[in-house]
Amino acid sequence: MTMRRLMTVFAAAALLVTAPAAAVQADPGLDLELLAPSGPLPVGTRDLHLVDRDRADPWVPERRRELMLTLWYPAVNDRGPIDPYATEEESRLILTQIGAPGVPLDALTRVGAHAHTNGTARRGHWPVVVLSPGFSFPRGSLTGLAEDLASRGYLVVGVDHTYEAAAITFPDGRITTCTVCALFENDTVRPEQVTAGRAADVSFVLDTLSKRPDMQADWDRVAMAGHSIGGSSAAETMLRDRRIDAGVNIDGTFFPPVTRPIDRPFLMLGAENHGEPGNDASWDATYPNLTGWKRWLTVAGTTHSSLTDYGILSDQVGVPLQTLDGERCAEIAADYVGQFVGRHLKGQPAPLLRGPDAGHPEVLFWP
């Protein structure tokens, strides 16, 4: 796939470009809300800034590679302020990058999440789930899934890959934007470079966090899930780092297709059109090389970003990305990713992954 074609795909996957500006009737005072977590535990959250002193940034080589993370984790209680979804400047940059005609540029500041900022962590040996967002999307685009997983008893680590997202805010107030977007437009970067860089990012994150005594986590039980190129990066990271025990690709083309065996559990969870056999050669080529436990599922009525926060939020501003109800999209993402990591990190039953389920008729099983 050429760079220009890749950028076209990313643009088509944008949050609100499914309707012309004249059709958008967003209420300037509209409050938006993510689906409440389904697990029994309260959720806390905090941000973390890491600097890899041993690695130059692949996109801005004069700087060391630095990353912003968000940690979501089981908390002692549900007291304290709710973590803001986005600052005003982040919202403006994200919605401008995505293309959201007619939607107030501060809309993402009014999204209601559920995790409590710096909530006291509940003691436990929690398995770990690393989340990698889609290209140009911030780590916050997977907040709903992250909160749900944390409420079920996981330490969830959302990774922002610097210069690959519309807006990343650092502790000193700097905001980086999507430098790599322009490089793609100029055909000077291959998507395989992005997945390789993200794999290096995640290995560095695991190296660093696993050495910290303040992390209530079990670093011998780790899964990685991602959306779009973040899902491709989950496969690439598994090939490079044996610490990843299980992986999930949410509707991402594999860059490159997997040609070496991945002998650990892997879930391919696709949108209706993109994820069906024959619609993405990289999925057809990869699936035979998933030699461990595996499933290939698609969700009827969805598009590329429906299983991120933007599926439910686009419904709430009146320009849905998909025909399937946005809340239902969020439920399906939480149910299937939750049961997948529950089975493979905790040994829990996963009845939804055995085959078609009458309660989830939208989810189709392939080979």
TINURO-303808 format. One record per residue (C-alpha): residue in one letter; x, y, z. Coordinates in steps of 0.001 Angstrom, whole numbers, padded with zeros to 6 digits, always signed. Last residue first. Layout:
N
aXYZ;...
% end
This chain:
367
p-012139-019521+009596;w-014535-016582+010277;f-016771-015803+013231;l-019344-012996+013010;v-020253-010650+015852;e-023486-008723+015257;p-025588-011567+016700;h-024173-010924+020186;g-026744-012398+022569;a-027234-015411+020314;d-023509-016117+020401;p-021443-017352+017458;g-018440-019425+018555;r-016254-020311+021530;l-015036-016754+022051;l-018185-015527+023770;p-017914-018339+026326;a-014603-017045+027708;p-013999-018858+030995;q-011182-017343+033078;g-007554-018489+032908;k-006308-015120+034121;l-004060-013819+031330;h-005352-015840+028379;r-009007-016252+029256;g-009484-012847+030852;v-007533-011190+028047;f-009958-012609+025481;q-013047-012132+027669;g-012290-008428+028100;v-011423-007922+024424;y-014749-009498+023497;d-017000-007836+026067;a-015342-004402+026087;a-015329-004056+022305;i-018886-005392+022105;e-020156-002983+024764;a-018525+000008+023088;c-020087-000870+019734;r-023459-001337+021462;e-023180+002149+022903;g-022533+003484+019411;d-025607+001832+017895;l-024718-000125+014755;t-025108+001919+011562;q-021612+003316+011842;l-019614+006522+012173;p-022540+008313+013709;v-023116+012017+013034;g-025432+013192+015820;v-022961+014430+018400;q-023815+011474+020658;d-023449+008922+017888;s-019944+010205+017106;l-019074+009766+020778;i-020019+006070+020835;g-017932+005098+017822;y-015204+007622+018611;d-014367+005883+021859;t-012847+003045+019818;l-014787+000067+018428;s-016393+002182+015691;s-013053+003402+014326;h-012894+001387+011082;t-016591+000971+010398;t-019285-001061+012125;g-022677-002519+011150;a-021614-006143+011476;v-018708-006843+013815;t-015931-009075+012499;l-014110-011934+014192;w-010962-013933+013456;r-009925-016078+016431;k-006635-017557+017528;w-004944-019927+019989;g-001339-020374+018855;t-000060-020746+015302;l-000993-017308+013996;n+000852-017753+010714;p-002270-018934+008893;y-004011-015664+009869;t-001359-013305+008562;a-001761-013699+004797;d-005565-013360+004841;w-005312-010396+007211;s-002646-008708+005058;a-004748-009231+001934;d-007491-007043+003345;n-011008-007511+001945;g-010713-011209+001106;p-011837-012458+004481;e-014012-009883+006296;g-012242-007293+008433;h-012441-004235+006211;n-016146-004462+005501;e-017688-005199+008885;a-014992-003870+011196;g-012444-006350+012438;l-011379-008119+015604;m-008292-010294+015015;l-007490-012014+018315;f-004098-013570+019043;p-002962-016203+021526;r+000747-017118+021468;d+002701-019016+018816;i+003173-016098+016433;p+004764-017831+013460;r+006816-015778+011000;t+005127-014256+007942;v+002912-011693+009676;p+001785-009091+007154;p+003950-005961+007420;f+002292-003673+008359;f-000862-005641+009242;t-003984-003663+008353;g-005731-002715+011590;d-009309-003485+012500;i-008763-004036+016242;n-005648-006234+016453;v-005409-008046+019777;g-002373-009767+021297;a-001444-012337+023937;d+001581-013208+026083;i+003703-010142+025322;r+006926-010833+027231;r+008324-012647+024207;d+009272-009334+022581;r+010068-008979+018866;l+007352-011070+017216;m+004842-010035+019869;t+005716-006391+019236;e+004997-006792+015519;a+001618-008346+016263;a+000643-005567+018685;s+001987-003013+016206;s-000580-004133+013641;g-003223-003433+016249;g-001747+000023+016885;i-001796+000554+013106;s-005588+000270+013371;h-006542-000099+017041;g-004311-001802+019548;a-004155-004568+022106;m-001187-005887+024059;a-001295-008582+026730;v+000988-009113+029716;r+001084-011759+032465;d+004648-012190+033796;w+004748-008483+034605;d+002199-008955+037387;a+001244-005474+038530;q+000889-003078+041430;m+003536-000653+040122;d+005137+001454+042886;p+008273-000714+043015;r+009261+000354+039503;k+011380-002155+037578;s+008472-003531+035525;l+007603+000021+034502;t+010886+000679+032731;d+011502-002502+030768;l+007794-002774+029894;v+007726+000801+028592;f+010951+000242+026643;s+009479-002880+025035;v+006368-000872+024167;d+008319+001930+022501;a+010489-000502+020521;a+007333-002194+019189;r+005973+001240+018347;g+009067+002067+016343;a+008827-001164+014355;t+005126-000541+013697;v+005827+002978+012453;q+008732+001947+010262;e+006535-000733+008683;p+004144+002082+007740;r+006793+003409+005357;v+007953+007014+005651;t+009037+009485+002949;d+005865+009312+000852;n+005376+013080+001257;e+001907+012586+002754;f+003368+010009+005102;l+005980+012493+006307;a+003227+015055+006910;c+001344+012597+009128;v+004622+011723+010862;t+004801+015151+012459;c+001465+014506+014141;t+001437+017074+016944;t+003544+017662+020050;i+002248+019809+022896;r+004757+021283+025325;g+003363+022218+028746;d+006342+021062+030828;p+004464+017894+031817;f+003973+016841+028192;t+000785+017183+026120;i+000259+014916+023114;a-001939+016143+020269;a-002699+014863+016771;a-000797+011644+017354;e+002253+010083+015652;y+004798+012677+016823;t+005219+010783+020102;h+003645+007346+020386;d+001055+007754+023128;v+000894+004578+025205;g-002109+003503+027276;v-001075+001137+030079;v-003890-000845+031683;l-003286-002485+035064;y-005978-005116+035153;g-008805-006133+037508;r-012178-006007+035754;s-012585-002269+036415;a-009190-001751+034760;l-010470-003479+031610;d-013545-001252+031465;e-011537+001911+032010;a-009120+000985+029218;l-011903+000129+026767;g-013585+003483+027372;t-010276+005373+027262;l-009210+004003+023864;s-009220+007388+022078;g-007245+008778+025023;r-004044+007282+023613;p-004249+009925+020903;f-005284+009187+017295;s-002956+010178+014426;f-002435+006473+013598;g-004598+004242+015766;p-003985+003806+019465;s-001678+001376+021330;l-002991-000253+024518;v-000883-002337+026936;v-002774-004773+029184;v-001127-005884+032434;p-002130-008572+034926;w-002825-007243+038436;h-000985-008542+041478;g-003150-006613+043905;r-003381-003674+046266;r-005967-001137+045199;a-004405+002029+043847;t-005401+005323+045475;g-007037+007534+042865;n-004631+009825+041034;t-007441+011187+038853;h-010597+009111+039226;a-011640+007043+036205;h-015177+007460+034851;a-015078+009511+031629;g-017507+012289+030692;v-016615+014003+027445;r-016992+017781+027648;t-013387+018682+026819;l-013789+016597+023665;a-016282+019126+022284;d-013858+022076+022421;l-013628+022303+018629;p-017388+022583+018346;v-018581+020091+015708;g-019617+021668+012402;p-016943+019931+010362;a-015037+017254+012292;g-011837+016496+010370;i-009539+014180+012284;q-006649+016621+012532;t-008938+019543+013422;l-010816+017445+015969;i-007564+016345+017599;l-005962+019801+017594;r-008983+021571+019059;s-009589+018882+021666;e-005941+018931+022715;e-006086+022730+023045;e-009219+022610+025205;t-007801+019864+027385;a-008977+016304+026864;y-010818+013539+028727;p-010485+015138+032148;d-009899+012604+034976;i-012831+012469+037357;p-012165+014156+040673;g-012032+012151+043902;r-013882+009178+045377;d-014559+005876+043639;n-012707+003656+046090;v-009562+001577+046524;a-008681+001789+042848;p-008192-000825+040126;y-005888+000631+037470;w-005726+002955+034474;l-002250+004216+033588;t-001851+006921+030965;l+001468+007140+029207;m+003438+009948+027603;l+006579+008952+025770;e+010041+010330+025178;r+012580+009262+022559;r+015699+011394+022900;r+015704+014447+020682;e+017922+015352+017704;p+016440+012388+015839;v+012954+013923+015445;w+010991+011115+013783;p+012833+008049+015106;d+013444+009688+018506;a+016962+008804+019529;r+017307+005893+021899;d+019395+005265+025004;r+017992+008054+027184;d+014464+006657+026805;v+012351+009314+028514;l+009123+008462+030346;h+006235+010697+031404;l+003371+009177+033409;d-000304+010046+033594;r-002641+008857+036315;t-005825+006875+036603;g-008081+005275+039173;v-010913+002847+038545;p-013504+001454+040944;l-013824-002358+040801;p-016866-004493+039926;g-016414-004566+036138;s-018756-003117+033494;p-017151+000302+033092;a-019663+003063+032286;l-020025+003819+028584;l-018385+007076+027604;e-020197+010359+027945;l-020797+013512+025930;d-022144+016843+027144;l-023665+019133+024513;g-023356+022844+025163;p-022473+023757+021571;d-025302+021453+020367;a-024085+019729+017225;q-026239+020053+014140;v-024007+018455+011536;a-025721+018110+008153;a-024266+021326+006740;a-020746+020143+007501;p-021112+017057+005349;a-021466+013685+007089;t-019173+010685+007413;v-016176+012858+008241;l-016849+012685+011952;l-014167+010607+013574;a-011725+009803+010834;a-011487+006379+009249;a-011689+007806+005734;a-008707+010005+006554;f-006691+007011+007718;v-007491+005112+004522;t-006561+008109+002405;m-003289+008405+004317;l-002525+004785+003476;r-003288+005366-000184;r-000889+008291-000191;m+001777+006221+001526;t+001428+003405-000985;m+000000+000000+000000;
% end
